[in-house]
Amino acid sequence: MIKNAAIKLIFALLIGFSSSAQDNWEMLFNGKDLKNFEQLNGNAPYKIENKELIGTSKMGTPNSFMATKKKYSDFILEFEVFVENGLNSGVQFRSISSPDIKKGRVHGYQCEIETSSRKWAGGIYDEARNGWLYPLSRNPKGQQAFVPGQWNHYRIEAIGNEIRTWVNDVQCANLVDDTTAEGIIAFQVHGIGDHKELEGKIVKWKNIKIKTTDLEKSRKSVDSDVPEFSYIDNQLTENEKRKGWRFLWDGKTTNGWRGAKLDKFPEKGWVMKDGILTVLSSGGAESRNGGDIVTTDSYSDFELSVDFKMTTGANSGIKYFVDSELNKGEGSAIGLEFQVLDDKVHPDAKKGHNGNRTVGSLYDLIRAENNDSSRGKNFKGIGNWNNARVVVKGGHVEHWLNQTKVVEFDRFSQMFKALVEKSKYEKWENFGRIPEGLILIQDHGDEVSFKNIKIREF
C-alpha cells in the first residue's frame, strides 16, 4: 500500500510539473528587484515590500510609470492589484516611450484601475493618444467586477488586434484595434495635481506573470453580453457580421446614396478618398454647395454607427427618420438630428435652449449629457475621430457619443411632442414620428469627414 501511494504521489508531482511547464508562464516581476524595469516620466516613488510592487502618489509630478525594458507584442498578462480609495492608476501595454515622440511621454493602451463612482476599472484607455477606447458604460456586469478596498485579479489578453480584459474573472473589455502591435508594459502611479488629500496614497501589485506562447489554447471564452468595440477601418469583424452589421457606405462609391433634393449623388461638395467621406467647406452656408446626402433606402428599427472628424468651428449633423419631401426649399432636409458641432467655437452651441444644439444632442430638442462620467462629455476633440451611435427600437431612441450615452427619449411620448412644439420643428406635422425614414449626412458648409458608416436593423 505504501509503495502504491508513493508511486501515485510521484506520478501526481510529475503531472503537475508537466502541466506547469506547458503553461509557459513567466514572472514579469520577481518580487525582489526592478532590474528589468525603468521608471519613466514622473518621479512618484516605487518600492518593493513583501514581494509587492508599491507606488505612492506624489504632488507636483506627472504620471509615473515603472516600465519593462523589454517590449511585448502578443501575450496574456495576469496580476493582482490593490489601490487606495480615490486614487487612479492603470497598467500600460503595447505602449511607447521614445524621445522623438511626444518628448518621451508614455502613450498607448492602458487597462484602467480606479475607484470612482463611474466604475470603469478594467476598461481600455489610450493614454496620451486616443482617449477612451473601451469605457464600461455598455457593460453593466463589468462595472461591478472591481471591488474597492481589496486585492483584485486582472487578466489582459492582447492577441493580434483583439484586446480583452477580465477583473475577478468577469469580462470587462472586448476591443478590436490595430493602432499598436508591440510595446512596453508599465505600472502607473497617476499624477494627482494639487490634490493634497491624495498625496501618499498607494497602489500595489503582486503575482505579476506573463505568457507569450501557446496563446490561442489559453484564451478565455468571451461573454456574449459584453459588446465588441471595433476600430478597424472599413472592415467588419466576424462578430459584427454574425450580428447583422453591414456598411451603409462602401468606402469607395456613391452606391446607396443620393442628394437629399436630387435623384443622384451631388456632382460637387463631397469627396471620397481612402475610405473617408468628406463634405467640403463652402463658407458655412446650410446645404448651399453639394447639399445634404441621404440613403436611397428607408429605416425604422436600427443601430447606426458613424465615425466623424471635425475641423475647427465646424457644423454638421447625422439625421434619421428623414422625409426628403418635407422641405423642397432652401436649407437642410427635415429629420431627427445627432448634432455634430464644435461647441467651443461655433456660435450655434449657445443658441437653442440650454445647450440643446451641442455635439451629440438631439438637435434643438434635448441636450447631450454624459451621466456615466464625472469628467464631462466624452468628446475626443476637434481634429480627432469621434463615434456617433444612434439606437432606435420602436419609440425608444438613444444617442451615444464615443460609447457613452448622452441622449435618451421616446419619440412617441407626450414629452417629446411638447419639446417639438417649442422648437423650430413645430410647423412640420408628425415630426420624428414617421414609421420609417432616410438617413442623412448634412452639408452645413463646413469641412467634416466621416468613415465606417455602418448599420444593423432589428
Residue pairs with C-beta under 8 A, 6 or more apart in sequence:
22 214
23 211
23 218
24 211
24 212
24 213
24 214
25 209
25 210
25 211
26 209
26 210
26 211
26 212
27 208
27 209
28 36
28 68
28 77
28 79
28 185
28 208
28 209
28 210
29 37
29 53
29 205
29 208
30 36
31 48
31 51
31 52
31 206
32 48
32 51
33 48
34 46
34 48
34 53
34 66
36 68
36 69
36 70
37 66
37 67
37 68
37 69
38 66
38 67
38 69
39 46
39 64
39 65
39 66
39 67
40 64
40 65
40 67
40 97
40 104
40 106
40 186
41 62
41 63
41 64
41 65
41 97
41 104
41 105
41 106
42 58
42 61
42 62
42 63
42 64
42 65
42 189
42 191
43 58
43 61
43 64
44 55
44 56
44 57
44 58
44 61
44 64
44 189
44 191
45 55
45 56
45 58
46 53
46 54
46 55
46 56
46 64
46 66
46 189
47 54
47 56
48 54
50 206
51 206
52 204
52 205
52 206
53 66
53 187
53 204
53 205
53 206
53 208
54 202
54 203
54 204
55 64
55 66
55 89
55 187
55 188
55 189
55 202
55 203
55 204
56 189
56 200
56 201
56 202
57 87
57 189
57 190
57 192
57 198
57 199
57 200
57 201
57 202
57 203
58 64
58 189
58 192
58 199
58 200
59 192
59 193
59 194
59 195
59 196
59 199
61 191
62 191
63 106
63 127
63 188
63 189
63 190
63 191
64 188
64 189
64 191
65 92
65 97
65 106
65 186
65 187
65 188
65 189
66 186
66 187
67 92
67 95
67 97
67 106
67 184
67 185
67 186
67 187
68 184
68 185
68 186
69 184
70 184
71 182
71 183
71 184
72 93
72 94
72 158
72 182
72 183
72 184
72 185
72 210
72 212
73 94
73 158
73 181
73 182
74 158
74 159
74 160
74 212
74 215
75 93
75 156
75 158
75 159
75 210
75 211
75 212
75 215
76 155
76 156
76 157
76 158
76 159
76 210
76 211
76 215
76 218
77 91
77 93
77 154
77 155
77 156
77 158
77 185
77 208
77 209
77 210
77 211
78 153
78 154
78 155
78 156
78 207
78 208
78 209
78 210
79 91
79 153
79 154
79 205
79 206
79 207
79 208
79 209
80 151
80 152
80 153
80 154
80 205
80 206
80 207
81 89
81 91
81 113
81 151
81 152
81 154
81 203
81 204
81 205
82 150
82 151
82 152
82 203
82 204
83 89
83 113
83 114
83 115
83 148
83 202
83 203
83 204
84 115
84 201
84 202
84 203
85 115
85 148
85 149
85 201
86 115
86 197
86 198
86 201
87 115
87 190
87 192
87 198
87 201
87 202
87 203
88 113
88 114
88 115
88 116
88 190
89 113
89 114
89 187
89 188
89 189
89 190
89 203
90 110
90 111
90 112
90 113
90 114
90 125
90 127
90 188
90 190
91 110
91 111
91 113
91 154
91 156
91 185
91 186
91 187
91 188
92 106
92 108
92 109
92 110
92 127
92 183
92 184
92 185
92 186
92 187
92 188
93 108
93 109
93 110
93 111
93 156
93 158
93 183
93 184
93 185
93 186
94 108
94 109
94 158
94 180
94 181
94 182
94 183
95 106
95 107
95 108
95 109
95 110
95 127
95 180
95 183
95 184
95 185
95 186
96 106
96 107
96 108
96 180
96 183
96 184
97 104
97 105
97 106
97 107
97 184
98 104
101 107
102 128
105 128
106 127
106 128
106 184
106 186
107 126
107 127
107 128
107 129
108 126
108 127
108 129
108 179
108 180
108 183
109 124
109 125
109 126
109 127
109 133
109 158
109 163
109 177
109 180
109 183
110 124
110 125
110 126
110 127
110 188
111 122
111 123
111 124
111 154
111 156
111 165
111 173
112 120
112 121
112 122
112 123
112 124
112 125
113 121
113 146
113 154
113 188
113 203
114 120
114 121
114 146
115 121
115 146
115 148
116 374
117 374
118 136
118 372
118 373
118 374
119 136
119 143
119 144
119 146
120 132
120 135
120 136
120 137
120 143
120 373
121 136
121 145
121 146
121 152
121 167
121 172
122 136
122 142
122 145
122 146
122 154
122 165
122 166
122 167
122 170
122 172
122 173
123 132
123 134
123 135
123 136
123 142
123 165
123 172
123 173
124 132
124 133
124 134
124 163
124 165
124 173
124 175
125 131
125 132
125 133
126 132
126 133
126 179
129 179
130 179
130 380
130 384
130 385
131 378
131 380
131 384
131 402
132 378
132 402
132 403
133 175
133 177
133 229
133 231
134 172
134 173
134 174
134 175
134 229
134 403
135 372
135 373
135 378
135 402
135 403
135 404
136 142
136 143
136 172
136 173
137 372
137 403
137 404
137 405
138 227
138 403
139 171
139 172
139 173
139 225
139 226
139 227
141 170
141 171
141 223
141 225
141 226
142 167
142 170
142 171
142 172
142 173
142 226
144 170
145 152
145 166
145 167
145 168
145 170
145 172
146 152
146 167
146 168
147 168
151 206
152 167
152 168
153 167
153 168
153 169
154 165
154 166
154 167
155 165
155 166
155 167
155 169
155 220
156 163
156 164
156 165
157 163
157 164
157 165
157 215
157 219
157 220
159 215
159 216
159 219
161 176
161 177
161 178
161 232
162 175
162 176
163 173
163 175
163 176
163 177
164 171
164 173
164 174
164 175
164 220
164 222
165 171
165 172
165 173
166 172
166 220
170 223
171 220
171 222
171 223
171 226
172 226
173 226
174 222
174 223
174 226
174 227
174 228
174 229
175 228
175 229
175 230
175 231
176 228
176 229
176 230
176 231
176 232
176 237
177 230
177 231
177 232
178 231
178 232
179 231
185 210
187 205
189 203
192 198
192 199
211 218
228 237
228 239
228 240
229 403
230 236
230 237
230 240
233 275
233 451
233 452
234 247
234 251
234 275
234 451
234 452
236 245
236 246
236 247
236 454
240 454
243 456
244 456
244 457
245 454
245 455
245 456
246 454
246 455
246 456
247 452
247 453
247 454
248 256
248 295
248 304
248 439
248 453
248 454
248 455
249 256
249 257
249 277
249 450
249 453
250 256
251 272
251 275
251 451
252 272
252 275
253 272
254 265
254 272
256 295
256 296
256 297
257 265
257 293
257 294
257 295
257 296
258 264
258 265
258 293
258 294
258 296
259 265
259 266
259 290
259 291
259 292
259 293
259 294
260 287
260 291
260 292
260 293
260 294
260 322
260 324
260 332
260 333
260 438
260 440
261 287
261 291
261 292
261 324
261 328
261 333
262 291
265 293
266 290
266 291
266 293
267 290
268 289
268 290
269 279
269 280
269 282
269 289
269 290
269 291
269 443
270 277
270 278
270 279
270 280
270 290
270 293
270 443
271 277
271 278
271 280
272 278
275 451
276 449
276 450
276 451
277 441
277 449
277 450
277 451
277 453
278 447
278 448
278 449
278 450
279 290
279 316
279 441
279 442
279 443
279 444
279 446
279 447
279 448
279 449
279 450
280 289
280 290
280 447
281 311
281 445
281 446
281 447
282 288
282 289
282 443
282 445
283 445
284 315
284 444
284 445
284 446
285 444
285 445
286 330
286 331
286 332
286 442
286 443
286 444
286 445
287 330
287 331
287 332
287 333
287 442
287 443
287 444
288 330
288 443
288 445
289 443
289 445
290 443
291 443
292 319
292 332
292 333
292 440
292 441
292 442
292 443
293 440
293 441
293 443
294 322
294 324
294 333
294 438
294 439
294 440
294 441
295 438
295 439
295 440
297 438
298 436
298 437
298 438
299 320
299 392
299 436
299 437
299 438
299 439
299 455
299 457
300 392
300 435
300 436
300 457
301 392
301 393
301 394
301 457
301 458
302 390
302 391
302 392
302 455
302 456
302 457
302 458
303 389
303 390
303 391
303 392
303 455
303 456
303 458
304 318
304 320
304 388
304 389
304 390
304 391
304 439
304 453
304 454
304 455
305 387
305 388
305 389
305 452
305 453
305 454
305 455
306 318
306 387
306 388
306 389
306 441
306 450
306 452
306 453
306 454
307 385
307 386
307 387
307 388
307 450
307 451
307 452
307 453
308 316
308 318
308 340
308 385
308 386
308 387
308 388
308 448
308 449
308 450
309 383
309 384
309 385
309 386
309 448
309 449
309 450
310 316
310 340
310 341
310 342
310 382
310 383
310 386
310 446
310 448
311 342
311 382
311 383
311 446
311 447
311 448
312 342
312 345
312 382
312 383
313 342
313 345
313 346
313 446
314 340
314 341
314 342
314 346
314 382
314 444
314 446
314 447
314 448
315 340
315 341
315 342
315 346
315 348
315 444
315 445
315 446
316 340
316 341
316 441
316 442
316 443
316 444
316 446
316 448
317 332
317 337
317 338
317 339
317 340
317 363
317 440
317 441
317 442
317 444
318 337
318 338
318 340
318 388
318 390
318 439
318 440
318 441
318 442
319 332
319 333
319 335
319 336
319 337
319 338
319 439
319 440
319 441
319 442
320 335
320 336
320 337
320 338
320 390
320 392
320 437
320 438
320 439
320 440
321 335
321 336
321 411
321 432
321 433
321 434
321 436
321 437
322 333
322 334
322 335
322 437
322 438
322 439
322 440
323 333
323 334
323 335
323 434
323 437
323 438
324 333
324 438
324 440
326 333
326 334
326 428
327 333
327 334
332 440
332 442
332 443
332 444
333 438
333 440
334 425
334 428
334 431
335 432
335 437
335 438
335 440
336 362
336 363
336 397
336 411
336 432
337 362
337 363
337 364
337 442
338 360
338 361
338 362
338 363
338 388
338 390
338 399
339 357
339 358
339 359
339 360
339 361
339 362
339 363
339 368
340 359
340 388
340 442
340 448
341 348
341 349
341 357
341 358
341 359
342 349
342 359
342 382
343 349
343 358
343 359
343 379
344 382
348 357
349 355
349 357
349 358
351 357
352 363
352 364
353 364
353 422
354 367
355 361
355 367
355 368
356 362
356 363
356 364
356 365
356 366
356 367
357 363
357 364
358 367
358 368
358 377
359 368
359 377
359 379
359 386
359 401
360 368
360 377
360 379
360 388
360 399
360 401
360 406
360 407
361 367
361 368
361 399
361 406
361 407
362 368
362 397
362 399
362 407
362 409
364 423
364 424
364 425
365 409
365 416
365 419
365 420
365 423
365 425
366 407
366 409
366 419
367 407
368 377
368 399
368 401
368 406
368 407
369 377
369 406
369 407
370 376
370 377
370 378
370 401
370 404
370 405
370 406
371 405
372 378
372 404
372 405
373 404
377 401
377 404
377 406
378 401
378 402
378 403
378 404
379 386
379 401
379 402
380 386
380 402
385 451
386 401
386 402
387 400
387 401
387 402
387 403
388 399
388 400
388 401
389 398
389 399
389 400
389 401
389 403
390 397
390 398
390 399
390 400
391 397
391 398
391 400
393 458
394 412
395 410
395 411
395 412
395 413
396 408
396 409
396 410
397 407
397 408
397 409
397 410
397 411
398 405
398 407
398 408
399 405
399 406
399 407
399 408
400 406
409 415
409 416
410 416
411 432
411 433
412 433
416 432
420 426
420 431
420 432
425 431
425 432
439 455
441 450
441 453
